[in-house]
Every structure is written in structure tokens, then in C-alpha cells.
Amino acid sequence: MELNLLLYINNMSSISPVIVLGSYYNALSIIQIFGTQQIPCYVLSSKKSVAGRSRYAKFVKCPCPIKSETEFIHFLKTFLKSLQVKPVIIPTMDQWALALSKLKRTEEHLAKWVVDDYETISLLLNKEAFYAMASSKNWSVPRSYAFEDAKVIPSSAFPLVAKPNYRMQSDDETTEIEGIAAKLQSYRLITLNNQDELNQFIEQPKNQAILPFLILQEYIQGDSNTMYTYGVYAENGDVLGDFQGRKVRGYPAEYGDCVVGQLESIPDSVINEAKAILNSLNYSGIAEVEYKRDAHSQAFRLIEINPRSWSWIGITQFTAHNLPMVAYLSKTNQAVPENNPNRKKGHIIFKKSISDRFNALYRYPKTFPKWQQNRKSLKAEFQNDFVMRAEFMHKDYWQWIYSWCFENAVLYINWFIRKK
């Protein structure tokens, strides 16, 4: 039976509402965590996706910070001033976090910010700058190289990957940045096995415009199921609540975002490094410290730190520390419980059921056969575990219908177009 977290919250008549920036499934999980506890929630986004269809929040359409950061910041500032009680505000994607940190610099009095300062956010989102700093401190990041040094990279460094220096940014250079951001999605992880492949990649005309936005990095062997998440809520470098987990399946299988994830312990040495990094950064806010376990050496390598909530943060509502709630209670000066009263026992799974089913039946057989399944095996998998289905949590019935119809329509239409 679900326990009521409201027993930890005082003064309900003047309770701080929650503003979630973004409208996809991590935003949905966050507003469901608060909305089921009768905490008022707003979803602010330029697009009305799944979180905007939920019964647990009011959707407010706002400018997109990728297209017009200045317009978005002005809109948010005006919206915050319209509220009678200071809200707790949580970003769910890079562009929201960066724009929010800029507003926080000048208008900190308007809200309770679950985001770090601009200097830290911009450092973590700029992979080249972060890797350079991390290397100087001997953190376990892969070796990185600049494209201008391509001709002097030793043969022992290969294979390398070309990857975006950032995936999403906020900016006022609308046409350039929006176009580049869209292109970067197709450059998530390009493997280059030797010097000839690197030279060919650099010389291809279609890559010329994108090269300044990419970095070269040592390739860490392994597919998406070797990716580990250390999720935290921290204040001034001190971790107040955390989560340890691993991707079970992503799409694309080699490097894609989490479709199935699970609660899973990470070695103490890795956790100690992550905490030391957060302490060194004096980090405040929700963050995902992401590691990859090398499939050959089994060593854990630090891939990135996402200075915001991550795609499967919803699983934490059933683990030892419900991170969005920990952040809320801390920001509103409430006592943070030592253990989450809604914690589930045993094996805990996060699953985007619609996408995972489609991947297992149609995509993986073509792209990654060892992960393909049939309907019977999918039904039997995780049968004895607690499974959080991202699309079908809580009594959010209209959102269930929307997710089922919309997600399936997008998946099958795209699949049909590509087959044609």
C-alpha cells in the first residue's frame, strides 16, 4: 500500500508548487511523484508531450530556449512573478537547465532552484572543457583529442568515437543553433577504427559544418547495457540522496537512451570518485553521473555528468531515496526522511513498455539480434520483479491513452516509412 509522503510536509495551505521544465517521460514521472501527493504542479514546455497530458499538472506553453533563450527567460520570469508562493523549479533537459541557470543569476529570489549556477552548468554541458578539467584531476574519463590534432593521433589510440561536444544548448542564434542541434542527433556516436577512417570522416563535405561541434574520444568497449547511473540530489557538494542503477536495454542498442533500466549496485570506488567530483564542483541540484564499464577491462570510465534530472529518474520513487521528493523537501526546509516510505523490496525495473516492446519485436531483429524477443518472452520477463512502466504509472488514465496511441503511431509510422 502506498504511504503518504505528505506527513513530511508542513503548512499545506502555503505549500510551494512545483514547476517542471520539459514535457517528456522524466517530466511525467516527476509531476506524478508530486501530483499524487496533492502538490500543485506546472509543466512548462514549448511542446505538449506526455507530461502535458497528465491529470497531475497544468500545462503552460512557453517559448523554446533553443530557438529563443531571451524570450523564454522573459516568459519564465513573468510567470514566476505571477505566483503567490515561491515554486520549486526542476529542469529535465540540457537547454532548460542552462537557460534556468542564467535566470537564477539575476532573479534568485523568485524561486527555489533545483539547478546549479551557470558556471557549473555550462562547464558540464561543454564536454571538451569538462574532459580537459577531469583529465587534469585524474578522474576516470576517456582520453579526448581535438580534430586539429587528427594527423598526430597515435595509432594506439584507435578506435575513437566522434561525438557531440554538447547535445542541446540554449541560445539566441536561432537558425544556426537549432539546425546544428537537429544534426547532432545523428552524430551521437560515430566509431572510427583507424587513421584512414578518421581522415575520410573529416574530408566528407557533409561533415564540414558539424566538425566544430564534435570531439574525438577514446572508444570504451561495450553496448548500452554497460552504462551505469549514479543519480543524486546534492547541495554544496554534499549528497543528500542517491540512486545506483544500470541500463538493461537502450535504443540504439550500442549507445541509446535508456528503455529498460534497473536498480543495481555500483562499486564503492566508483561511488567515492563520483562523490569527490561533486564535492569538488560544490554541486547543487539533481544530477546523473554516468559511467561505462569497459567490456574488456571491466574498468568503470566516467562518460559525463548530466546537471539535471535524467530520463529514468522516475524509478527513484520506489528506491531508498525518492530524489525529486528529497530535492523538494530540502528546498522547502522540510525534514528529509532517511528512507523512502514507498520503497519497494527486491528487484526494481524501469521500463518504457511501448518502446521496448516495439524494439524487441521489430528493431532489434534487424539491428541487434541478440536482444530480439517475442511476445511470450516479453510477457515472462521480469515477472517476479517490481516493474515501473513509465507510460502507465499511477491513475493517470488519460495520459495512458495518449501514450499508447501517440507512441505507437510514431513508432509504426516511422518504421513503415523507413521500410519503404
C-alpha positions as CSV (number, residue, x, y, z in Angstrom):
1,M,0.0,0.0,0.0
2,E,1.3,3.4,-0.9
3,L,2.3,5.6,2.0
4,N,1.5,9.3,2.0
5,L,4.6,11.5,1.8
6,L,2.6,14.5,2.9
7,L,3.2,13.5,6.5
8,Y,6.7,15.0,6.0
9,I,5.3,18.3,4.6
10,N,4.1,21.1,6.8
11,N,1.9,24.1,6.2
12,M,0.0,22.7,3.3
13,S,-2.0,25.9,2.9
14,S,1.1,27.7,1.7
15,I,2.8,24.9,0.0
16,S,5.3,25.7,-2.8
17,P,4.1,24.5,-6.2
18,V,6.4,22.6,-8.5
19,I,7.4,23.8,-12.0
20,V,8.9,21.2,-14.3
21,L,10.6,22.4,-17.4
22,G,10.1,19.9,-20.2
23,S,7.2,17.6,-21.2
24,Y,8.6,14.1,-21.8
25,Y,8.7,11.0,-19.6
26,N,11.1,12.2,-17.0
27,A,8.9,15.2,-16.5
28,L,5.9,13.0,-16.3
29,S,7.5,10.9,-13.6
30,I,8.4,14.0,-11.6
31,I,4.9,15.5,-11.7
32,Q,3.3,12.2,-10.8
33,I,5.5,12.0,-7.7
34,F,4.3,15.4,-6.6
35,G,0.8,15.4,-8.1
36,T,-0.2,12.2,-6.3
37,Q,0.7,14.0,-3.1
38,Q,-1.6,16.9,-3.9
39,I,1.3,19.3,-4.5
40,P,0.4,21.7,-7.3
41,C,2.4,21.1,-10.5
42,Y,3.0,23.1,-13.7
43,V,4.6,21.7,-16.8
44,L,6.3,24.4,-18.9
45,S,7.3,23.5,-22.4
46,S,7.1,24.6,-26.0
47,K,5.5,21.3,-26.9
48,K,2.7,19.5,-25.2
49,S,4.0,15.9,-24.9
50,V,3.1,13.2,-22.4
51,A,3.6,15.2,-19.2
52,G,1.4,18.0,-20.6
53,R,-1.4,15.4,-20.9
54,S,-1.2,14.3,-17.3
55,R,-4.0,14.9,-14.8
56,Y,-1.4,15.8,-12.2
57,A,-0.2,19.1,-13.7
58,K,-1.3,22.2,-15.6
59,F,0.4,22.6,-18.9
60,V,1.7,26.1,-19.8
61,K,3.1,26.6,-23.2
62,C,6.3,28.7,-23.3
63,P,9.0,29.7,-25.8
64,C,11.7,27.2,-26.6
65,P,15.1,28.1,-25.2
66,I,16.9,26.5,-28.2
67,K,15.0,28.9,-30.5
68,S,14.9,32.0,-28.3
69,E,16.6,31.9,-24.9
70,T,15.9,35.6,-24.2
71,E,12.2,35.2,-24.9
72,F,12.0,32.1,-22.7
73,I,13.8,33.7,-19.8
74,H,11.5,36.7,-20.0
75,F,8.4,34.5,-20.1
76,L,9.6,32.4,-17.1
77,K,10.5,35.5,-15.1
78,T,7.0,36.9,-15.7
79,F,5.4,33.6,-14.8
80,L,7.3,33.3,-11.6
81,K,6.3,36.7,-10.5
82,S,2.6,35.8,-11.0
83,L,2.8,33.0,-8.4
84,Q,1.8,33.8,-4.8
85,V,4.2,31.3,-3.3
86,K,7.8,30.6,-4.4
87,P,7.8,27.5,-6.5
88,V,10.4,24.7,-6.6
89,I,11.6,24.6,-10.2
90,I,13.2,21.5,-11.9
91,P,14.7,21.2,-15.4
92,T,14.6,18.0,-17.4
93,M,16.8,18.7,-20.4
94,D,20.1,20.4,-21.0
95,Q,18.7,23.5,-22.7
96,W,16.2,24.1,-19.8
97,A,19.0,23.7,-17.2
98,L,21.3,26.2,-18.9
99,A,18.6,28.8,-19.5
100,L,17.3,28.4,-16.0
101,S,20.8,28.8,-14.5
102,K,21.1,32.1,-16.4
103,L,17.8,33.4,-14.9
104,K,18.9,32.2,-11.5
105,R,21.9,34.6,-11.6
106,T,19.8,37.7,-11.6
107,E,16.5,36.6,-10.1
108,E,17.4,34.0,-7.5
109,H,14.7,35.5,-5.1
110,L,11.9,34.3,-7.4
111,A,12.1,30.6,-6.9
112,K,13.7,27.6,-5.1
113,W,16.0,26.4,-7.8
114,V,16.9,22.7,-8.3
115,V,19.7,23.7,-10.7
116,D,23.3,24.7,-10.1
117,D,24.9,28.0,-11.0
118,Y,25.6,29.0,-14.6
119,E,29.3,28.4,-14.4
120,T,28.9,24.8,-13.3
121,I,26.1,24.0,-15.7
122,S,28.0,25.4,-18.7
123,L,31.1,23.5,-17.8
124,L,29.3,20.2,-17.5
125,L,27.5,20.7,-20.8
126,N,30.7,21.6,-22.6
127,K,32.2,18.1,-22.9
128,E,35.6,19.4,-24.2
129,A,36.0,21.7,-21.3
130,F,34.8,19.2,-18.8
131,Y,37.1,16.4,-20.1
132,A,40.1,18.7,-20.1
133,M,39.4,19.6,-16.4
134,A,38.7,16.0,-15.5
135,S,41.9,14.8,-17.1
136,S,43.9,17.4,-15.2
137,K,42.4,16.0,-12.0
138,N,43.0,12.3,-13.0
139,W,39.3,11.5,-13.0
140,S,38.5,8.3,-14.9
141,V,37.4,10.0,-18.2
142,P,38.3,8.6,-21.6
143,R,41.2,10.3,-23.4
144,S,40.0,13.0,-25.8
145,Y,41.5,14.7,-28.8
146,A,40.9,17.8,-30.9
147,F,40.2,17.4,-34.6
148,E,43.0,19.8,-35.4
149,D,45.4,17.2,-33.9
150,A,43.9,14.4,-36.0
151,K,47.1,13.8,-38.0
152,V,49.3,13.3,-34.9
153,I,46.9,11.0,-33.0
154,P,48.9,7.7,-32.3
155,S,47.6,4.5,-33.9
156,S,47.4,3.0,-30.4
157,A,44.6,5.5,-29.6
158,F,42.1,3.8,-32.0
159,P,39.3,3.1,-32.1
160,L,38.0,6.6,-31.5
161,V,34.5,7.9,-31.5
162,A,33.3,11.3,-32.8
163,K,30.6,12.6,-30.5
164,P,28.8,16.0,-29.9
165,N,30.6,18.4,-27.7
166,Y,27.0,19.2,-26.5
167,R,23.7,17.6,-27.4
168,M,21.4,20.5,-26.7
169,Q,22.1,24.1,-25.9
170,S,20.0,27.2,-25.4
171,D,20.9,30.2,-27.5
172,D,19.5,33.2,-29.3
173,E,21.2,32.3,-32.6
174,T,18.0,30.7,-33.7
175,T,18.7,29.3,-37.2
176,E,22.2,28.2,-36.6
177,I,21.8,26.5,-33.2
178,E,18.5,24.9,-34.0
179,G,19.8,23.4,-37.2
180,I,23.0,22.2,-35.6
181,A,21.1,20.7,-32.6
182,A,19.0,18.7,-35.0
183,K,22.1,17.4,-36.9
184,L,23.8,16.5,-33.7
185,Q,21.2,13.8,-33.0
186,S,22.6,11.8,-36.0
187,Y,26.2,12.1,-34.7
188,R,25.6,10.6,-31.3
189,L,28.5,8.1,-31.6
190,I,30.4,7.6,-34.8
191,T,33.1,4.9,-34.5
192,L,36.4,5.5,-36.3
193,N,38.6,2.4,-36.3
194,N,41.8,3.8,-37.8
195,Q,43.6,6.9,-39.2
196,D,42.2,6.3,-42.7
197,E,38.6,6.3,-41.4
198,L,39.2,9.4,-39.4
199,N,40.7,11.2,-42.4
200,Q,37.7,10.2,-44.6
201,F,35.3,11.4,-41.9
202,I,37.0,14.8,-41.8
203,E,37.1,15.2,-45.5
204,Q,33.5,14.3,-46.2
205,P,31.7,17.5,-47.4
206,K,28.6,16.7,-45.3
207,N,30.6,16.7,-42.1
208,Q,32.4,20.0,-42.6
209,A,29.7,22.2,-40.9
210,I,29.4,19.9,-38.0
211,L,33.1,19.3,-37.1
212,P,33.4,22.3,-34.9
213,F,30.6,20.9,-32.7
214,L,32.2,17.4,-32.3
215,I,35.0,16.0,-30.2
216,L,37.2,12.8,-30.6
217,Q,37.4,10.4,-27.7
218,E,38.7,7.0,-26.8
219,Y,36.1,4.3,-27.5
220,I,35.1,2.4,-24.4
221,Q,34.1,-1.1,-25.4
222,G,30.5,-2.2,-24.6
223,D,26.9,-1.7,-25.5
224,S,24.3,0.4,-23.8
225,N,23.8,-2.3,-21.1
226,T,27.3,-1.5,-19.8
227,M,26.1,2.1,-18.8
228,Y,25.7,2.8,-15.1
229,T,23.9,5.7,-13.5
230,Y,24.8,7.3,-10.1
231,G,21.9,9.7,-9.6
232,V,22.0,12.2,-6.8
233,Y,20.5,15.2,-5.2
234,A,23.2,17.3,-3.7
235,E,23.7,20.7,-2.0
236,N,27.0,22.5,-2.0
237,G,28.8,19.2,-2.9
238,D,27.1,17.1,-0.2
239,V,24.9,14.2,-1.4
240,L,21.6,14.2,0.4
241,G,20.1,11.3,-1.5
242,D,21.3,8.9,-4.2
243,F,20.5,6.1,-6.6
244,Q,22.6,3.4,-8.3
245,G,21.5,1.6,-11.4
246,R,22.3,0.2,-14.8
247,K,20.7,0.3,-18.3
248,V,19.4,-3.1,-19.3
249,R,18.5,-2.0,-22.8
250,G,18.8,1.2,-24.8
251,Y,18.0,2.1,-28.4
252,P,20.1,2.1,-30.5
253,A,21.4,-0.9,-28.6
254,E,25.0,0.2,-28.8
255,Y,24.7,3.6,-27.2
256,G,21.0,4.7,-27.0
257,D,19.0,6.3,-24.2
258,C,17.5,4.0,-21.5
259,V,14.5,2.0,-22.5
260,V,14.8,-0.6,-19.7
261,G,16.9,0.1,-16.5
262,Q,17.3,-1.5,-13.1
263,L,18.4,-0.8,-9.6
264,E,21.9,-2.2,-9.4
265,S,24.9,-1.6,-7.1
266,I,28.0,0.2,-8.4
267,P,31.4,-0.5,-6.8
268,D,32.3,1.7,-3.8
269,S,35.4,3.0,-5.6
270,V,33.3,4.4,-8.4
271,I,30.8,6.0,-5.9
272,N,33.6,7.5,-4.0
273,E,35.0,9.1,-7.1
274,A,31.6,10.4,-8.1
275,K,31.1,12.0,-4.7
276,A,34.5,13.5,-4.7
277,I,33.8,15.1,-8.1
278,L,30.5,16.5,-6.9
279,N,32.2,17.9,-3.8
280,S,35.0,19.4,-6.0
281,L,32.4,21.1,-8.1
282,N,30.5,22.2,-5.0
283,Y,27.5,20.9,-6.9
284,S,23.9,21.7,-6.0
285,G,20.8,20.1,-7.7
286,I,19.8,16.8,-9.3
287,A,22.5,15.2,-11.4
288,E,23.2,11.9,-13.2
289,V,26.9,10.8,-13.0
290,E,27.1,8.4,-15.9
291,Y,29.8,5.6,-16.1
292,K,30.5,3.0,-18.7
293,R,32.1,-0.4,-17.7
294,D,34.6,-1.4,-20.3
295,A,33.5,-4.7,-21.7
296,H,37.2,-5.9,-22.0
297,S,39.0,-4.4,-18.9
298,Q,35.8,-4.2,-16.7
299,A,37.1,-0.8,-15.6
300,F,34.5,2.0,-15.0
301,R,35.0,5.1,-17.0
302,L,33.3,8.4,-16.4
303,I,31.4,9.4,-19.5
304,E,29.5,12.5,-18.4
305,I,27.6,14.4,-15.7
306,N,24.1,15.5,-16.7
307,P,23.3,18.5,-14.5
308,R,19.5,17.8,-14.3
309,S,17.0,15.0,-13.9
310,W,17.7,12.1,-16.3
311,S,15.3,10.0,-18.5
312,W,14.5,7.3,-15.9
313,I,14.6,9.3,-12.7
314,G,11.1,8.0,-12.0
315,I,12.5,4.7,-10.7
316,T,13.8,6.5,-7.6
317,Q,10.3,7.0,-6.3
318,F,10.4,3.2,-5.4
319,T,14.0,3.1,-4.2
320,A,15.8,4.2,-1.0
321,H,15.8,7.9,-2.0
322,N,13.0,9.4,-4.0
323,L,15.2,12.1,-5.5
324,P,12.6,14.6,-6.7
325,M,11.0,14.5,-3.3
326,V,14.3,14.8,-1.5
327,A,15.0,17.9,-3.5
328,Y,11.6,19.3,-2.8
329,L,11.7,18.7,0.9
330,S,15.2,20.1,1.2
331,K,14.4,23.2,-0.8
332,T,11.3,23.9,1.3
333,N,13.2,23.4,4.6
334,Q,11.4,20.2,5.4
335,A,12.8,17.2,7.1
336,V,14.1,14.6,4.6
337,P,13.3,11.0,5.7
338,E,16.2,8.7,6.0
339,N,14.3,6.1,3.9
340,N,11.6,6.4,1.3
341,P,8.3,5.1,2.8
342,N,7.3,3.9,-0.7
343,R,10.4,1.9,-1.3
344,K,9.8,-1.5,-2.9
345,K,11.7,-4.6,-2.0
346,G,13.6,-6.9,-4.3
347,H,14.5,-6.3,-8.0
348,I,13.2,-3.0,-9.3
349,I,12.9,-2.3,-13.0
350,F,12.2,0.9,-15.0
351,K,10.6,0.2,-18.4
352,K,9.3,2.2,-21.3
353,S,6.9,-0.6,-22.2
354,I,5.7,0.7,-25.6
355,S,9.2,1.4,-27.0
356,D,10.7,-1.7,-25.5
357,R,8.0,-3.9,-27.0
358,F,8.5,-2.3,-30.4
359,N,12.2,-2.6,-30.2
360,A,12.2,-6.2,-29.2
361,L,9.7,-7.3,-31.9
362,Y,10.8,-5.1,-34.9
363,R,14.0,-3.1,-34.4
364,Y,16.4,-5.5,-32.6
365,P,15.9,-8.4,-35.0
366,K,17.3,-6.2,-37.8
367,T,19.8,-4.1,-35.8
368,F,20.8,-6.2,-32.7
369,P,19.5,-9.8,-33.0
370,K,20.7,-10.9,-29.6
371,W,18.2,-8.6,-27.9
372,Q,15.2,-9.6,-30.0
373,Q,12.3,-11.2,-28.2
374,N,8.8,-12.5,-29.0
375,R,5.5,-11.6,-27.2
376,K,5.7,-14.6,-24.9
377,S,9.2,-13.9,-23.7
378,L,8.5,-10.2,-23.2
379,K,5.5,-11.1,-21.0
380,A,7.5,-13.6,-18.9
381,E,10.5,-11.2,-18.4
382,F,10.6,-9.5,-15.0
383,Q,7.5,-11.5,-14.0
384,N,8.7,-11.7,-10.4
385,D,10.0,-8.2,-10.2
386,F,8.5,-4.8,-9.4
387,V,8.3,-3.0,-12.8
388,M,7.7,0.7,-13.1
389,R,6.1,1.2,-16.5
390,A,6.9,4.8,-17.4
391,E,3.8,5.3,-19.5
392,F,1.3,3.6,-17.2
393,M,2.1,4.7,-13.6
394,H,-0.4,5.9,-11.1
395,K,-4.1,6.6,-12.0
396,D,-3.2,8.9,-14.9
397,Y,-5.7,7.3,-17.3
398,W,-6.0,9.9,-20.0
399,Q,-2.2,10.1,-20.2
400,W,-2.2,6.3,-20.6
401,I,-4.4,6.5,-23.6
402,Y,-2.4,9.4,-25.1
403,S,0.9,7.5,-24.7
404,W,-0.5,4.3,-26.1
405,C,-2.0,6.0,-29.2
406,F,0.7,8.6,-29.8
407,E,3.9,6.5,-29.1
408,N,2.6,3.5,-31.1
409,A,1.6,5.8,-34.0
410,V,5.0,7.5,-34.1
411,L,6.9,4.2,-33.9
412,Y,4.9,2.3,-36.5
413,I,4.7,5.2,-39.0
414,N,8.4,5.8,-38.8
415,W,9.1,2.1,-39.2
416,F,6.8,1.9,-42.2
417,I,8.4,4.9,-43.9
418,R,12.0,3.5,-43.4
419,K,10.9,0.1,-44.8
420,K,9.5,1.9,-47.9
